[in-house]
Amino acid sequence: MPDNKKCKGKQDRERVALNDPNEPEYLQHWFPKLLHSEIRGAIKAAGSGRKAIIIHLEQQKIMSN
């Protein structure tokens, strides 16, 4: 079923669609020092859950410092 941009709800806020170019772009606003490819890699590694992706990115950030 295609993603209807007019119907937004809890499930839309909790998940990140890797195939939608706007989703990784939105996460890049939270992590501006990361490359687009790094964010896409985090989505692939952590799965589609937004919380899991953010935790994964924050752990990478801590480990790189």
N, C-alpha and C positions, 0 to 999 in steps of 0.2 A: 504494500500500500504506500503510495507516495506521501511525502511529508507535506501536510497542508499548513502553510505559514500563517493562516488565519486562525487556526485552532491551536492555541498554546495552553499547556496545562502543566501539572506536576511532572508527568513523565517526560515532557519536552525539556524541562529545567534540569532534570536529573541525568539525562543522557546526552552524549556528544556524538553526532553523526560524522564519521570520518569522511564520508563521500560528499558532504555538504561543505564547500569551501569557506562558508561563513563561520562555521563552528570553530575550526582551529584558529581562524583569524580573530575571533572573539577572545579565545584563551590567550592569544598573543598580547592582548591589551593588559592582561594580568601579569604576564611574564615578558616584558618588552625586550629583555636582553637575550632571550632565546630565539633561535632561528625557527622559521616555519617548519622546516623538516624535523627539528628536535621535538617540537610540539606534536607533530604527526606521529613520530616514533613513540612518544609517551602515551598517546592514545592507543596505539597498537599494543604496547607493552602492558598497560594498566587496564585495558578494556574500555567499554563505552560509558562507564559510570563517571560522572563529573567529579564527585568527591575523590574517587580513586585516582583519577588523572591529576588532580591538584596535589594530592598527597605525594604522588610519584614525582611530580615536578619539583615540589618543595624539598623532597629528599635529595634529588639530584643537585639542587641549588646548594644545600648544606654540604653535600659531599664534595662539591667542586671548590668550596671556599677553603 
